[in-house]
Amino acid sequence: MSESEGQPPTASVTDILLWKRWHVSLGIIVVATVAWFLLEWTDLPFLTICSDVLLILIVVLFLHANYAALRNKQPPTLPELVVSEELVNNVAASFRVKINNALLIAHDITIGKDFRIFFKVVVFLWLLSVVGSVFSFFTLAYIGTLMMITIPVLYRKYGKYVDKCCGIIQDQFSKHYRIVDENVFNTLPRNVSKDKES
């Protein structure tokens, strides 16, 4: 048996991101572009577009299955989708741990245990608000999809230059951060006591 026969027919994520299966990678970009165009440049609501796409898909599959039955051919087999109880329990347990960690961090931020983390979260949320006012959610999702498909293959090709530029940027950022840390952050109280003596 050859090496290609031993591999599964579906493309792995690595092959798609590194354009080893360029037709799948190109297909993802085309589908993402069409979806972004439909969601951003038409006046149709998201729910309407999803319903229409599912409606067309179901009608086409129904007609294809009945056409095969009329011609005495085997109808197309669809994969049976079953979610196991073990998978649901594992996902729920992992999700619960992550939510509890996020709530613990949020609790520490809101009661003022560490002002530096509070300041960083405020700046991050403010930047997120600014970006959200400029771009819609679907545009950000589209940009993220394009970056996810193009950046790994570009990094693989031009990784040395990217590492060199990122090293220079990181040095400059670290230098400026040290200045801000010495002049601003060190003057702020690190821990705010909850019990102040009167």
C-alpha positions in Angstrom: 0.0 0.0 0.0 1.4 3.4 -1.0 1.9 6.3 1.4 -1.0 8.3 -0.1 -3.4 5.4 0.3 -2.7 5.2 4.0 -3.6 8.9 4.6 -7.2 9.9 5.3 -9.0 11.5 2.3 -9.9 14.6 4.3 -7.4 17.5 4.4 -5.7 18.1 7.7 -5.7 21.6 9.1 -1.9 21.9 8.6 -2.2 21.0 5.0 -4.9 23.6 4.5 -3.0 26.4 6.3 0.2 25.7 4.5 -1.5 25.4 1.1 -0.4 21.8 0.5 -4.0 21.2 -0.5 -4.4 24.5 -2.4 -7.8 23.8 -3.8 -9.3 23.5 -0.2 -7.4 26.6 0.9 -8.6 28.6 -2.1 -12.1 27.2 -1.6 -12.2 28.5 2.0 -11.1 32.0 0.8 -13.8 32.0 -1.9 -16.5 30.8 0.5 -15.5 33.4 3.1 -15.5 36.1 0.5 -18.9 35.2 -0.8 -20.3 35.0 2.8 -18.7 38.3 3.7 -20.2 39.9 0.6 -23.6 38.5 1.3 -23.5 39.6 4.9 -22.0 43.1 4.5 -23.1 44.3 1.1 -26.7 43.1 0.9 -29.5 44.3 3.1 -30.5 40.7 4.1 -30.3 39.9 7.8 -28.0 37.1 8.9 -30.9 34.8 9.9 -32.5 35.2 6.5 -29.3 34.3 4.7 -28.7 31.2 6.9 -32.3 30.0 6.4 -32.1 30.5 2.6 -28.8 28.6 2.4 -30.1 25.7 4.5 -33.3 25.7 2.5 -31.5 25.4 -0.8 -29.2 22.7 0.6 -32.1 20.6 1.8 -34.1 21.0 -1.4 -31.1 20.0 -3.5 -30.3 17.0 -1.4 -34.0 15.9 -1.4 -34.2 16.2 -5.2 -30.9 14.4 -5.7 -32.0 11.5 -3.5 -35.4 11.2 -5.2 -33.9 11.5 -8.7 -31.5 8.6 -7.8 -34.5 6.5 -6.6 -36.4 7.2 -9.9 -33.4 6.0 -11.9 -33.1 2.9 -9.7 -29.7 4.0 -8.4 -28.4 3.9 -4.9 -29.3 7.2 -3.1 -26.4 9.2 -1.8 -25.3 8.2 1.7 -25.0 11.0 4.2 -22.7 10.6 7.2 -24.6 9.9 10.4 -23.9 12.7 12.9 -24.0 11.5 16.5 -22.7 13.4 19.5 -21.6 11.1 22.2 -22.3 11.7 25.9 -18.6 11.4 26.7 -17.8 14.2 24.2 -20.5 16.5 25.7 -19.2 15.8 29.2 -15.6 16.5 28.3 -16.5 19.8 26.5 -18.8 20.9 29.4 -16.1 20.2 32.0 -13.4 22.0 30.0 -15.8 24.9 29.4 -16.7 25.1 33.1 -13.0 25.3 34.1 -12.4 28.1 31.6 -15.4 30.1 32.7 -14.5 29.7 36.4 -10.9 31.0 35.6 -12.3 33.9 33.7 -14.8 34.7 36.5 -11.9 34.5 39.1 -9.8 36.9 37.0 -12.8 39.3 36.6 -13.4 39.2 40.3 -9.8 40.1 41.0 -9.9 43.0 38.5 -13.2 44.4 39.7 -12.3 44.5 43.4 -9.0 46.2 42.6 -6.4 43.6 43.8 -4.0 44.5 41.1 -4.2 47.9 39.4 -1.9 47.0 36.6 -4.2 44.2 35.4 -7.1 46.5 35.7 -5.4 49.2 33.6 -4.4 46.6 30.9 -8.0 45.2 30.8 -9.5 48.7 30.5 -7.1 49.7 27.7 -7.8 46.4 25.9 -11.5 46.8 26.1 -11.3 50.4 24.9 -9.2 49.3 21.9 -11.7 46.5 21.2 -14.5 49.1 21.3 -12.7 51.4 18.9 -12.0 48.5 16.5 -15.7 47.4 16.8 -16.9 50.8 15.9 -14.8 50.8 12.7 -15.4 47.2 11.6 -18.5 45.0 11.9 -18.3 41.6 13.4 -18.5 39.9 10.0 -15.7 42.0 8.6 -13.5 41.1 11.5 -14.4 37.4 11.1 -13.6 37.7 7.3 -10.2 39.4 8.0 -9.4 36.8 10.6 -10.2 34.0 8.2 -8.0 35.5 5.5 -5.2 36.0 8.0 -5.6 32.4 9.2 -5.2 31.1 5.7 -2.5 33.4 4.4 -0.2 34.1 7.3 1.1 30.6 8.0 2.2 30.0 4.4 3.8 33.5 4.2 5.6 32.9 7.5 6.9 29.6 6.3 8.3 31.3 3.2 9.6 34.6 4.8 10.0 33.5 8.4 13.6 34.8 8.8 12.7 38.3 7.7 9.5 38.3 9.9 11.5 37.2 12.9 14.1 39.9 12.4 11.4 42.6 12.1 9.5 41.3 15.0 12.6 41.3 17.1 13.3 44.9 16.3 9.7 45.9 17.1 9.7 43.9 20.3 13.0 45.6 21.4 11.4 49.0 20.8 8.2 48.1 22.5 10.0 46.7 25.5 12.1 49.9 25.8 9.0 52.1 25.7 7.1 49.8 28.1 10.0 50.0 30.6 9.8 53.8 30.5 6.1 53.8 31.1 6.5 51.1 33.8 9.1 53.2 35.6 7.3 56.5 35.3 3.7 55.5 35.6 3.0 52.0 36.8 5.5 52.1 39.7 3.8 55.2 41.1 0.4 53.4 41.2 -0.5 51.2 44.2 0.0 47.5 43.4 -2.5 46.2 45.9 -5.4 48.1 47.2 -6.4 47.0 50.7 -10.1 46.2 51.1 -10.0 46.9 54.8 -9.0 50.5 55.3 -8.5 51.6 58.9 -10.6 54.6 59.8 
